Each structure stands twice: as C-alpha cells, then as structure tokens.
Amino acid sequence: MIRALAIALLVLFAGGAAAQTVSFPSIAVGSSAAGPEIKGWIYKPAGPGPFRAIILAHSCSGTSPHTDVWGRLLVSWGYLVLAPDSFGPRGTKAVCTTPGAVTPNMRIADIAGALDYLATRPDVIKGKVGIIGHSHGGSTVIRSTQKLFGLARRGLAGGVAYYPGCNPAFDTGIDVPVLLLAGDKDDWTPADRCRQVVAGLAKPAMVEAIYYPNAHHSFDNKAPDRTVPGAGGKTHRLVYDPVGAPDAEARTKAFFAKVLQ
C-alpha cells in the first residue's frame, strides 16, 4: 500500500504531466558492485529541451511524498529529474531500522547507471547532471562525489547533501562541488561527523558546508514534529525548521544554477 501510494505521488511531478517509467542497469564502479536493474521515474518541464538534469536520491524510507515535493520543486526550476528506486529492486521498501540492507555505497552503482542512462537521452544536456539527496540519499550524494568512483567522468557536476550520514574514515575524497546542509540538533546523522569530514578533505574548496543551529533531522520536511525508530532500538526526532528550510532551499537553487550552468 505504501509503495503504491509513493508511485502514485511520483506521477504527479512536473505540473501534473504523467511521469515516464524507465529502467537501467546498476553498474559496478569503484568499490560498489553492480546491483539489480533499477527502476526510476523521469519528470521534465514542458517543452522539448534539452534540459540540465538532476538525480533525486530518496531517503531511508524509500520513495515517498517527500520525494514528490522535491521532484515538483526541481522541475519548477527547469530541471529534468530522474528519481531512481534503489530499494524496491533489492527487495525492500525502507532501511531506516536496517541500514545494512542497502548502504549508500551500494547505491553508487545505481547512480553510475543513472548517469549513463541520462547520457543516452536527447533531452538531457551532456555533462550537466547534478544529484540531490536527503538523509540516506544525502549519504549517497557524499559517497557519489568521492574521487575513487570517478563519476565526474560520467557527467556528474555537483551534489547537494541534506543532513547526510558523514563518515570521516571514507568521505574525504570529494572531487566535485558539494553543498552540505546539516542541523546541529540532528540526533540521527550528527553534524559534527560532517565537520570532521570537511576538516579532513583533500580538496577543501570542493565543499560548502552550512550548519543550522536549531535544525533537527528532516528539517526541510513540512510535516508535524515526530519521533521515528532507527537502528538498534533508537528513536530520532524529526522537526521542520522554518528558518533553515527556506535558506537551504535558496542555497540549493543557487548551487545548481552555478554548477549546472
């Protein structure tokens, strides 16, 4: 039922136009092994294009109404959007309580496949692809911008990572521009771990990091304050931040206008 609702919501992208269902292979790259064939949805502005494109990486809850909100927003800014489903083809709907089931590193193969697929489309401007993700999707953004995966050679021009799970041991090789947006009150993906990553970057100029002092996890989502289960029996607080959310949105729009120009 949840899955059906998510798909129905995704069809509403792009001003009511029907979304195009697509599929493409998940491609082995770096330390990320090839996964199953990935299904995704293409949403695009009116007109023939070609358009600059953005890959929308879903959170640990999979495709959801939050995906719909961001798909609509990105389309309204003039971008063609590809929203891959990294969980369904792997036999799960969500990994919020089972993070090892599908990891951000596994999803890099899906991003490589998405980039190669977009390069075949005549309505996409080549070499002008961005990526945006939230939480688990934000971690996927951080991983996908690592030099060892070489995704810049596949056309990845930059990424926006909302409240990602940062890993100082593995994430310091970023080699394409990244906008990192995190909350200092986040009890799920702590901002201090992202500070450690930024402090250890081989190319510090590649990352602009913004930390919102009063923001919790999921601070851009206009949903009621709530507590949700995570891994290991822990719970986490999700709260909309009326100050951080619009600022982050404006920064996201400006970032993509710059890196995808």
C-alpha positions in Angstrom: 0.0 0.0 0.0 2.8 2.4 0.9 4.7 1.5 -2.2 1.6 2.1 -4.4 1.0 5.5 -2.7 4.6 6.5 -3.4 4.3 5.6 -7.1 1.0 7.5 -7.4 2.5 10.6 -5.8 5.5 10.4 -8.1 3.3 10.5 -11.1 2.2 14.0 -10.0 5.5 15.6 -10.8 6.1 18.1 -13.5 2.9 20.1 -13.2 0.5 17.1 -13.5 2.2 15.6 -16.5 2.5 11.8 -16.4 5.9 10.6 -15.4 7.8 8.2 -17.6 8.8 5.0 -16.0 12.3 3.9 -17.1 14.8 1.2 -16.1 18.5 1.0 -16.4 21.3 -1.3 -15.2 23.2 -0.7 -11.9 26.8 -0.5 -12.9 29.8 -1.7 -10.9 32.2 1.2 -10.1 35.0 1.6 -7.6 34.1 -0.5 -4.5 30.4 -0.5 -5.4 29.3 -3.8 -7.0 26.6 -3.8 -9.7 23.1 -4.2 -8.3 19.8 -5.4 -10.0 18.2 -3.5 -12.8 16.9 -0.2 -11.4 13.5 1.3 -12.0 13.2 5.1 -12.0 10.9 7.9 -13.0 11.6 10.7 -15.3 9.9 14.0 -14.8 10.6 17.0 -17.0 9.5 20.6 -17.6 7.3 21.5 -20.6 9.0 21.7 -23.9 11.5 19.5 -25.9 14.6 20.5 -24.0 17.4 19.7 -23.8 17.4 20.2 -20.1 20.0 20.0 -17.4 19.3 17.0 -15.2 19.3 16.2 -11.5 19.2 12.7 -9.9 17.0 12.7 -6.9 18.2 10.1 -4.3 15.5 9.1 -1.8 15.9 8.8 1.9 16.0 5.6 4.1 12.2 5.5 3.8 12.3 5.0 0.0 10.2 6.9 -2.5 7.7 8.9 -0.6 5.6 12.1 -0.5 8.9 13.9 0.4 10.3 12.7 -3.0 7.2 14.2 -4.6 7.8 17.6 -3.0 11.4 17.7 -4.2 10.6 16.3 -7.7 8.0 19.1 -8.2 10.3 21.8 -6.9 13.3 20.7 -9.1 11.0 20.5 -12.2 9.7 24.0 -11.4 13.3 25.3 -11.5 13.6 23.9 -15.1 15.4 20.6 -14.5 14.7 17.2 -15.8 14.5 14.8 -12.8 15.4 11.2 -12.5 14.2 9.6 -9.3 15.7 6.0 -9.0 14.3 3.5 -6.6 17.3 1.8 -5.0 15.3 -0.3 -2.6 12.4 -2.0 -4.5 14.7 -3.9 -6.9 16.6 -5.1 -3.9 13.5 -6.5 -2.2 12.9 -3.9 0.5 10.8 -0.8 1.0 12.8 1.0 3.6 16.1 0.7 5.6 15.7 3.2 8.4 15.8 0.4 11.0 18.0 -1.9 8.9 20.7 0.3 7.4 22.9 -2.6 6.4 20.3 -3.9 4.0 21.1 -1.3 1.3 24.0 1.0 2.0 24.9 4.3 0.3 28.0 2.7 -1.1 25.8 0.1 -2.8 23.7 2.8 -4.3 26.7 4.4 -6.1 26.3 1.6 -8.7 22.7 2.9 -9.3 24.0 6.5 -9.6 26.6 5.4 -12.2 23.8 3.6 -14.1 21.6 6.7 -13.9 24.3 8.9 -15.2 25.0 6.6 -18.2 21.2 6.3 -18.9 20.8 10.1 -18.8 23.7 10.4 -21.3 21.6 8.5 -23.8 18.7 10.9 -23.7 18.5 13.6 -26.4 16.5 15.8 -24.0 19.4 16.0 -21.5 22.4 18.3 -21.8 25.5 16.1 -21.6 27.9 16.6 -18.7 25.4 18.7 -16.8 24.0 16.4 -14.2 23.5 17.1 -10.6 22.5 15.0 -7.7 20.5 15.8 -4.5 19.6 13.5 -1.6 18.3 13.6 1.9 19.5 11.5 4.9 20.4 8.1 3.4 20.2 9.9 0.0 22.4 12.6 1.3 24.9 10.0 2.3 24.6 8.6 -1.2 25.5 12.1 -2.5 28.6 12.3 -0.3 29.7 8.9 -1.5 29.0 9.5 -5.2 31.2 12.6 -5.2 34.3 10.7 -4.0 37.2 10.6 -6.4 37.5 6.8 -6.3 34.2 6.3 -8.1 35.1 8.7 -11.0 31.5 9.8 -11.5 32.6 13.2 -12.8 33.8 11.4 -15.9 30.2 10.2 -16.4 28.9 13.8 -16.2 28.3 14.4 -12.5 28.8 18.1 -12.0 27.9 18.6 -8.3 25.7 17.5 -5.5 23.6 18.7 -2.6 23.5 16.6 0.5 20.8 17.3 3.1 21.6 16.0 6.6 23.8 13.1 5.4 25.4 10.5 7.5 29.0 11.5 7.1 31.9 9.1 7.6 35.3 10.8 8.3 37.1 7.5 7.6 35.8 7.2 4.0 34.3 10.5 2.8 37.3 12.9 2.5 38.0 12.3 -1.2 35.2 14.6 -2.6 36.3 15.9 -6.1 33.2 17.6 -7.4 31.4 20.6 -5.8 29.1 19.7 -2.9 26.7 21.8 -0.9 26.3 20.1 2.5 23.4 21.1 4.7 23.1 19.8 8.2 21.4 20.6 11.6 23.3 21.0 14.8 20.3 19.4 16.7 20.2 16.3 14.5 20.3 13.2 16.7 20.3 10.7 13.7 23.1 12.0 11.4 25.2 14.2 13.7 26.6 17.4 12.1 29.9 17.0 14.0 30.8 14.0 11.9 30.3 16.1 8.8 32.5 18.8 10.3 35.2 16.1 10.7 34.8 15.1 7.1 35.1 18.8 5.9 38.2 19.3 8.2 39.9 16.3 6.5 39.1 17.0 2.9 41.9 16.5 0.4 40.2 19.4 -1.6 38.6 21.7 0.9 37.3 24.1 -1.7 35.0 21.5 -3.1 32.6 21.6 -0.2 30.4 24.4 1.1 29.0 23.3 4.5 26.1 25.0 6.2 25.1 24.1 9.7 21.8 25.3 11.1 21.9 25.8 14.9 18.3 24.9 15.6 17.7 22.3 12.9 16.9 18.6 13.6 16.9 15.7 11.1 14.5 16.2 8.2 14.4 19.9 8.8 13.2 20.7 5.3 10.1 18.5 5.5 6.9 20.4 6.4 5.4 17.5 8.5 4.4 17.5 12.2 7.1 17.1 14.7 7.5 13.4 15.3 9.8 10.6 16.7 10.6 7.7 14.5 12.5 4.4 15.0 16.0 3.9 13.8 18.6 1.1 14.0 19.4 -0.6 17.3 16.1 0.3 19.0 17.0 4.0 19.0 14.5 6.7 18.1 15.1 10.0 16.4 13.3 13.4 16.3 12.2 14.9 13.0 11.3 18.6 13.1 10.7 21.2 10.4 12.9 24.3 10.7 11.1 27.4 9.4 14.4 29.3 9.3 16.8 26.7 8.0 14.4 25.1 5.4 13.9 28.2 3.2 17.5 29.2 3.5 18.6 25.7 2.4 16.2 25.7 -0.5 17.5 29.1 -1.7 21.1 27.8 -1.4 20.2 24.6 -3.3 18.6 26.6 -6.2 21.7 28.9 -6.4 24.1 26.0 -6.2 22.6 24.1 -9.1 22.3 27.2 -11.2 26.0 27.7 -10.7 27.3 24.1 -11.2 24.9 23.2 -14.0 25.2 26.4 -16.0 
